[in-house]
Amino acid sequence: MVVGRDELEASLAGLRATVVDPRAGIHGPGSTAWRLERDGLIFLGGGRAVLLQLAHPFVAHAIRDHSRTQHDVVGRFARTFRAVFAMSFGDLDHACRAARAVHGGHARVVGTLDDDAGGFAPGTAYAGNDPDALRWVHATLIETVVVVHEAVHGPLSVADKDAYCRDARRFGALFAIPAPLLPTTWAALRRYVDDMLASGQLTVTATARTTAGFLFGGRLGPGLRALTAGLSPPSIRDGFGLTFGRAERLRYAATIAAARGLARLPAATRDLPAYRDAQRRLRGLPPARWSRWLERQMFALASQAAAAT
């Protein structure tokens, strides 16, 4: 089964029917999603989310065979997150346009696995709009936001995590992930992630390791490598060959301590430009002139941090 354009349009129509204020987009002020996702510190979990996604053979092969990421890591990072920001913080029309663009790009991603991928035999067909693969990518993003938030800011209540899962169902609708596949509680999301980690569906293949190598490789300095190792489940960490000994644990603790220091600053100092623009839009103001510039600086800084030694 592959999510087609008709399924996408039906999902977008259903989502549109639930949105009270189209200017606020799929979430809006007061939502748990905006409260958690506005914080630029969630990017600390980027490496973790990518490794979890690459552990799905469909994702690893799709990136290797169909993405220009190998030749433009930072550009691909920027394009991906601009689409995500449009979906999370844009008005409803902007979110739907981004969803159609992403779906169109995924529709061109089709192929077959050419190595033994655990539960998937060589020759198994994969597709960018496969609902199970989309479900896994969606889950890794939502779970990583919570993991990073709790590592930096402290525990979230079960009520907050449940509310975030419910908000995230709207984000999932932008990919036409079937509603029964989207959890309504944190416990359900954790069960799904744990089941996937224990299943044969996730396998760190040679393709996954090679792809992770060019995404990170020498670009991921020891501090961010240790951070990614510390945030990742042990099976994923081990599969990708990330060590987490005494030196890495000390680096991890130092990075988290620095992040906690930043977390004590006013929230506005860590706001993503997309969130600030959404707030301006709801006040009837145009995007700030500095927003795109600040966004570019943020992506450049992320690249420089990854390249640090």
C-alpha positions as CSV (number, residue, x, y, z in Angstrom):
1,M,0.0,0.0,0.0
2,V,1.2,3.5,-0.9
3,V,-0.5,6.8,0.1
4,G,-1.7,8.3,-3.1
5,R,-2.7,11.9,-4.0
6,D,-6.4,11.1,-3.5
7,E,-5.7,9.9,0.0
8,L,-3.6,13.0,0.7
9,E,-6.3,15.3,-0.4
10,A,-8.9,13.5,1.6
11,S,-6.7,13.7,4.7
12,L,-6.1,17.4,4.1
13,A,-9.8,18.0,3.7
14,G,-10.5,16.2,7.0
15,L,-7.9,18.2,8.7
16,R,-9.2,21.5,7.4
17,A,-12.6,20.7,8.8
18,T,-11.2,20.5,12.3
19,V,-9.2,23.8,12.2
20,V,-11.0,26.6,14.0
21,D,-8.7,29.4,12.8
22,P,-6.9,28.8,9.5
23,R,-4.5,31.7,10.2
24,A,-3.1,29.7,13.2
25,G,-2.5,26.6,11.1
26,I,-2.8,23.1,12.4
27,H,-1.8,23.9,16.0
28,G,-1.9,27.5,17.1
29,P,-1.4,29.5,20.4
30,G,-2.0,27.5,23.5
31,S,-1.2,24.2,21.9
32,T,1.4,21.8,23.5
33,A,2.9,21.4,20.0
34,W,3.8,25.1,19.7
35,R,5.0,25.2,23.3
36,L,7.5,22.4,22.8
37,E,8.4,22.9,19.2
38,R,9.1,26.7,19.4
39,D,12.4,25.9,21.3
40,G,15.5,25.9,19.2
41,L,17.1,23.5,21.6
42,I,15.1,20.6,20.2
43,F,17.7,20.6,17.4
44,L,20.0,18.9,19.8
45,G,18.0,15.7,19.0
46,G,18.5,15.9,15.3
47,G,21.2,13.3,15.1
48,R,19.1,10.9,17.3
49,A,16.1,11.3,15.1
50,V,18.1,10.7,11.9
51,L,19.7,7.5,13.2
52,L,16.3,6.1,14.3
53,Q,14.9,6.9,10.9
54,L,17.9,5.4,9.0
55,A,17.4,2.2,11.0
56,H,14.3,1.6,8.9
57,P,15.6,0.0,5.6
58,F,13.1,1.8,3.5
59,V,14.3,5.2,4.8
60,A,18.0,4.4,4.4
61,H,17.7,3.1,0.8
62,A,15.4,6.0,-0.2
63,I,18.0,8.5,1.0
64,R,20.9,6.7,-0.7
65,D,19.1,6.2,-4.0
66,H,17.0,9.3,-4.4
67,S,18.4,12.2,-2.3
68,R,21.0,14.8,-3.1
69,T,21.8,15.0,0.6
70,Q,25.3,13.5,0.1
71,H,26.3,16.5,-2.0
72,D,24.4,19.1,-0.1
73,V,23.9,18.1,3.6
74,V,23.3,21.6,4.9
75,G,21.0,22.6,2.0
76,R,19.0,19.5,2.4
77,F,18.7,20.1,6.2
78,A,17.5,23.6,5.5
79,R,14.9,22.5,2.9
80,T,13.6,19.7,5.1
81,F,13.1,21.9,8.1
82,R,11.6,24.8,6.2
83,A,8.9,22.3,5.1
84,V,8.5,21.1,8.6
85,F,8.3,24.7,9.9
86,A,5.6,25.5,7.3
87,M,3.6,22.6,8.4
88,S,3.9,23.2,12.1
89,F,3.9,27.1,12.2
90,G,2.4,28.2,8.9
91,D,-1.2,29.1,8.3
92,L,-3.4,26.3,7.1
93,D,-3.0,27.0,3.3
94,H,0.8,27.2,3.8
95,A,0.8,23.9,5.7
96,C,-1.2,22.2,3.0
97,R,1.0,23.5,0.2
98,A,4.0,22.2,2.0
99,A,2.3,18.8,2.5
100,R,1.5,18.5,-1.2
101,A,5.1,19.4,-2.1
102,V,6.5,16.8,0.3
103,H,4.1,14.2,-0.9
104,G,5.0,14.9,-4.5
105,G,8.7,14.5,-3.7
106,H,8.0,11.3,-1.9
107,A,6.0,10.0,-4.8
108,R,9.1,9.8,-6.9
109,V,10.9,7.7,-4.4
110,V,10.4,4.1,-5.3
111,G,12.8,1.2,-5.5
112,T,13.8,-2.2,-4.1
113,L,16.1,-3.2,-1.3
114,D,19.4,-4.6,-2.6
115,D,20.7,-6.1,0.6
116,D,19.5,-8.3,3.5
117,A,17.6,-6.0,5.7
118,G,16.5,-8.1,8.7
119,G,12.8,-8.6,8.3
120,F,12.9,-7.4,4.7
121,A,14.3,-9.7,2.0
122,P,16.5,-8.4,-0.9
123,G,14.2,-7.3,-3.6
124,T,11.5,-5.9,-1.3
125,A,9.8,-2.9,-2.8
126,Y,10.0,0.4,-0.9
127,A,8.2,3.8,-1.5
128,G,8.5,7.2,0.0
129,N,4.8,7.3,0.7
130,D,4.7,3.9,2.4
131,P,2.4,4.6,5.4
132,D,4.4,2.3,7.8
133,A,7.6,4.1,6.9
134,L,5.9,7.5,7.3
135,R,4.5,6.4,10.6
136,W,8.0,5.5,11.9
137,V,9.5,8.8,10.8
138,H,6.6,10.7,12.4
139,A,7.1,8.8,15.6
140,T,10.8,9.4,15.8
141,L,10.3,13.2,15.5
142,I,7.6,13.4,18.2
143,E,9.4,11.1,20.6
144,T,12.7,12.9,20.1
145,V,11.2,16.3,20.9
146,V,10.0,14.9,24.2
147,V,13.3,13.1,25.0
148,V,15.3,16.3,24.3
149,H,12.9,18.5,26.2
150,E,13.0,16.2,29.3
151,A,16.8,15.9,29.1
152,V,17.2,19.7,29.1
153,H,14.1,21.1,30.9
154,G,13.1,18.2,33.1
155,P,10.1,15.9,33.1
156,L,6.9,16.6,31.3
157,S,3.6,15.6,32.9
158,V,1.8,12.6,31.3
159,A,-1.0,15.1,30.5
160,D,1.4,17.3,28.5
161,K,2.9,14.3,26.7
162,D,-0.6,12.9,25.9
163,A,-1.7,16.4,24.6
164,Y,1.4,16.5,22.4
165,C,0.6,13.2,20.9
166,R,-2.9,14.4,20.1
167,D,-1.5,17.5,18.5
168,A,0.9,15.4,16.5
169,R,-1.9,13.5,14.9
170,R,-2.6,16.7,13.0
171,F,0.9,16.8,11.8
172,G,0.6,13.2,10.7
173,A,-2.6,14.0,8.7
174,L,-0.4,16.3,6.5
175,F,1.3,13.1,5.3
176,A,-2.0,11.2,5.1
177,I,-0.8,8.7,7.7
178,P,-4.0,6.6,8.4
179,A,-5.5,7.8,11.7
180,P,-5.5,4.4,13.4
181,L,-1.7,4.4,13.0
182,L,-1.3,7.6,15.0
183,P,-1.2,7.3,18.8
184,T,-3.4,9.3,21.0
185,T,-1.3,8.9,24.2
186,W,2.3,8.9,25.1
187,A,2.0,5.3,26.5
188,A,0.8,4.2,23.1
189,L,3.6,6.0,21.3
190,R,6.2,4.5,23.6
191,R,4.8,1.0,23.1
192,Y,5.0,1.5,19.3
193,V,8.6,2.7,19.4
194,D,9.6,-0.1,21.8
195,D,7.9,-2.7,19.6
196,M,9.7,-1.3,16.6
197,L,13.1,-1.4,18.3
198,A,12.5,-5.0,19.3
199,S,11.2,-6.0,15.9
200,G,13.0,-7.2,12.7
201,Q,11.7,-4.2,10.9
202,L,14.5,-1.9,12.2
203,T,17.9,-3.1,11.1
204,V,21.0,-1.0,10.8
205,T,22.1,-2.2,7.4
206,A,25.3,-1.5,5.6
207,T,23.3,1.1,3.6
208,A,22.2,2.8,6.8
209,R,25.8,2.9,8.2
210,T,27.1,4.3,4.9
211,T,24.4,6.9,4.7
212,A,25.0,7.9,8.4
213,G,28.7,8.2,7.5
214,F,28.2,10.8,4.9
215,L,25.5,12.6,6.9
216,F,27.8,12.8,9.9
217,G,31.2,11.3,9.4
218,G,33.9,13.9,10.2
219,R,31.2,16.6,10.4
220,L,29.9,15.3,13.8
221,G,32.4,16.5,16.4
222,P,33.0,14.6,19.6
223,G,30.6,16.7,21.6
224,L,27.7,16.2,19.3
225,R,28.7,12.6,18.7
226,A,28.5,11.9,22.4
227,L,25.2,13.8,22.7
228,T,23.7,11.7,19.9
229,A,25.0,8.5,21.5
230,G,23.6,9.5,24.9
231,L,20.2,10.4,23.6
232,S,19.9,7.3,21.4
233,P,18.5,3.9,22.4
234,P,21.4,1.5,23.1
235,S,20.5,-0.8,20.1
236,I,20.6,2.1,17.7
237,R,23.8,3.5,19.2
238,D,25.5,0.1,19.0
239,G,24.2,-0.6,15.5
240,F,25.8,2.6,14.2
241,G,29.0,2.0,16.1
242,L,28.7,5.0,18.4
243,T,30.7,4.5,21.6
244,F,29.5,5.7,24.9
245,G,32.3,5.1,27.4
246,R,33.6,7.4,30.1
247,A,34.9,10.1,27.8
248,E,31.6,10.2,25.8
249,R,29.6,10.3,29.0
250,L,31.5,13.3,30.3
251,R,31.1,15.1,27.0
252,Y,27.3,14.2,27.0
253,A,27.0,15.6,30.6
254,A,28.8,18.8,29.7
255,T,26.6,19.4,26.6
256,I,23.4,18.8,28.5
257,A,24.6,21.1,31.3
258,A,25.3,23.8,28.7
259,A,21.9,23.4,27.2
260,R,20.3,23.6,30.6
261,G,22.1,26.9,31.1
262,L,20.6,28.2,27.9
263,A,17.2,26.9,29.0
264,R,17.3,29.3,32.0
265,L,17.3,32.2,29.6
266,P,13.9,33.7,28.6
267,A,12.1,31.4,26.2
268,A,12.0,34.2,23.6
269,T,15.8,34.0,23.2
270,R,15.4,30.4,22.0
271,D,12.4,30.8,19.8
272,L,12.5,29.5,16.3
273,P,12.0,32.2,13.6
274,A,9.1,30.3,12.2
275,Y,7.3,30.5,15.6
276,R,8.0,34.2,15.9
277,D,6.6,34.8,12.4
278,A,3.5,32.8,13.4
279,Q,3.0,35.1,16.4
280,R,3.3,38.2,14.2
281,R,0.9,36.8,11.6
282,L,-1.7,36.3,14.3
283,R,-1.3,40.0,15.3
284,G,-1.8,41.0,11.7
285,L,1.9,41.7,11.0
286,P,4.1,40.6,8.2
287,P,7.1,38.3,8.8
288,A,10.0,40.1,10.4
289,R,12.7,41.1,8.0
290,W,15.3,39.4,10.0
291,S,13.5,36.0,10.2
292,R,14.9,34.4,7.0
293,W,18.4,35.9,7.8
294,L,18.2,34.4,11.4
295,E,17.0,31.1,10.0
296,R,20.0,31.0,7.6
297,Q,22.4,31.7,10.5
298,M,20.8,29.0,12.6
299,F,21.3,26.4,9.8
300,A,24.9,27.6,9.3
301,L,25.6,27.4,13.0
302,A,24.2,23.9,13.1
303,S,26.6,23.0,10.3
304,Q,29.6,24.6,12.0
305,A,28.8,22.8,15.3
306,A,28.6,19.5,13.5
307,A,32.0,20.2,11.9
308,A,33.6,21.1,15.2
309,T,36.4,18.9,16.5
